[in-house]
C-alpha cells in the first residue's frame, strides 16, 4: 500500500484492512498537508460490491462512507476498533488524488454532507440530460450562468416566461 503503513491484504478480493491506530500513526509520521489533485481522472478498476461487511479485526459491522470528490466509491469504517477497509485499488485511487491522508475527514458529517450533495447533483444532472438532451442541457446551464451574473435577473426571467412580452 504505502511506505510505513501496515495493512492486511485479502488474497481473494485484493482489499486491504488498516487498523485504526496504524492509520493514525502513519498520518502523524507522514503528515496530512498534501493538497488535493482535483483534475486527476480515475482509470483504475474499482470493486464496489455495496454489500455490508464485518470488521476483520473485531467483527463489528462496518459502516460505508462516501468518498466523494468525484470518486465513485465508498470506504468501510469500523466504529468498534476504528479499522478501515479499502477494496482493491481504492488506496491507489485515493493516493493519486492525495486523499489518502484524509480518511479521518471522510468519516465526518461535514465531508459526508458534501459527498451526498455531490451524489444528488450527479443524479439530477442525469435526469436533466434525459429530459432535455445533452445539447439543450448544456445550453440551459450556459443561460443560467449568464442570468446569475445579471443584476436584473428577475426582469429577464419575467420577460422569458411571458408568452407575449410585446403585447400590453
C-alpha positions in Angstrom: 0.0 0.0 0.0 2.3 2.7 1.2 5.7 3.0 2.9 5.5 2.6 6.7 1.8 1.7 6.6 1.0 -1.8 7.5 -2.2 -3.4 6.1 -3.6 -6.8 5.8 -4.5 -7.8 2.3 -7.3 -10.2 1.3 -5.9 -12.7 -1.2 -9.3 -13.2 -2.8 -10.5 -9.6 -3.5 -7.2 -7.8 -3.0 -8.8 -5.4 -0.5 -6.9 -4.0 2.4 -7.6 -3.6 6.1 -5.8 -0.9 8.0 -6.1 -0.9 11.8 -7.3 2.4 13.1 -4.3 3.1 15.3 -1.9 2.1 12.5 -3.5 4.7 10.2 -3.4 7.4 12.8 0.3 6.7 13.5 1.0 6.7 9.7 -0.8 10.1 9.4 1.3 11.5 12.3 4.6 10.3 10.7 3.6 11.1 7.1 1.6 14.4 7.7 -1.7 15.3 6.2 -1.0 18.5 4.4 -1.0 17.3 0.8 -3.3 19.4 -1.4 -5.9 17.5 -3.3 -5.3 16.9 -7.0 -8.7 17.8 -8.4 -8.0 17.3 -12.1 -6.8 13.7 -11.9 -9.2 11.3 -13.5 -9.6 7.7 -12.2 -8.9 4.9 -14.6 -8.3 2.1 -12.1 -10.8 -0.7 -11.9 -12.5 -0.4 -8.6 -14.5 -3.1 -6.8 -17.6 -1.7 -5.1 -20.0 -4.5 -4.3 -22.1 -2.4 -2.0 -22.6 -5.4 0.4 -22.1 -4.8 4.2 -19.0 -6.4 5.6 -17.9 -7.3 9.1 -14.7 -5.9 10.5 -11.9 -8.5 10.1 -10.4 -7.4 13.5 -13.4 -7.1 15.9 -16.3 -8.5 13.8 -18.4 -5.3 14.2 -20.5 -4.4 11.1 -18.5 -1.8 9.1 -20.2 1.4 8.0 -19.8 2.7 4.4 -18.7 6.3 3.9 -18.9 8.1 0.6 -15.5 9.3 -0.6 -17.0 12.0 -2.9 -14.7 14.5 -4.7 -15.5 12.8 -8.0 -14.5 9.3 -6.8 -17.4 6.9 -7.1 -16.8 4.5 -4.2 -17.2 4.1 -0.5 -14.8 3.1 2.2 -15.7 1.0 5.1 -15.0 2.1 8.7 -15.4 0.1 11.9 -16.9 2.1 14.8 -15.7 -0.6 17.2 -11.9 -0.8 16.6 -11.7 2.2 14.2 -10.3 0.0 11.4 -10.6 0.9 7.8 -11.4 -1.5 4.8 -10.4 -0.4 1.3 -11.4 -2.5 -1.7 -8.9 -3.4 -4.3 -7.2 -0.3 -5.9 -9.1 2.2 -3.7 -5.9 3.2 -1.9 -4.2 3.8 -5.2 -7.2 5.9 -6.4 -7.1 7.9 -3.1 -3.3 8.3 -3.3 -3.5 9.5 -6.9 -5.7 12.4 -5.8 -3.8 13.0 -2.5 -6.8 12.0 -0.5 -5.1 9.0 1.2 -4.2 11.2 4.1 -7.7 12.4 4.6 -9.5 9.2 5.5 -10.2 10.5 9.0 -12.0 13.5 7.5 -14.2 11.3 5.3 -15.8 9.9 8.4 -17.1 13.4 9.5 -20.6 14.6 8.9 -19.3 17.7 7.1 -17.5 15.5 4.5 -20.4 13.2 4.2 -22.9 16.1 3.6 -20.7 17.4 0.8 -20.3 13.9 -0.7 -24.1 13.3 -0.6 -24.7 16.7 -2.2 -22.3 15.8 -5.0 -24.1 12.4 -5.5 -27.5 14.2 -5.7 -26.2 16.7 -8.1 -24.9 13.9 -10.4 -28.3 12.1 -10.3 -30.2 15.3 -11.1 -27.8 16.1 -14.0 -28.6 12.6 -15.4 -32.3 13.3 -15.1 -32.0 16.7 -16.8 -29.9 15.3 -19.6 -32.5 12.6 -20.1 -35.3 15.2 -20.2 -33.7 17.9 -22.2 -31.0 16.1 -24.2 -27.3 16.8 -23.8 -27.0 19.8 -26.1 -30.1 21.6 -24.6 -28.9 20.9 -21.1 -25.5 22.4 -21.8 -27.2 25.5 -23.3 -29.6 25.9 -20.4 -26.7 25.7 -18.0 -24.9 28.4 -20.0 -28.0 30.6 -19.9 -28.5 30.0 -16.2 -24.9 31.1 -15.5 -25.4 34.2 -17.7 -28.6 35.0 -15.7 -26.8 34.6 -12.4 -24.4 37.4 -13.4 -27.1 39.9 -14.1 -28.4 42.4 -11.5 -31.8 42.5 -13.3 -32.2 38.7 -13.3 -35.9 38.7 -12.2 -36.8 41.1 -15.0 -35.0 38.9 -17.5 -36.8 35.8 -16.2 -40.2 37.6 -16.4 -39.5 38.6 -20.0 -38.6 35.0 -20.9 -41.6 33.3 -19.3 -44.2 35.9 -20.6 -46.0 34.3 -23.5 -46.1 37.6 -25.4 -43.9 40.3 -23.7 -44.7 42.8 -26.5 -48.5 42.7 -26.0 -49.6 45.2 -23.5 
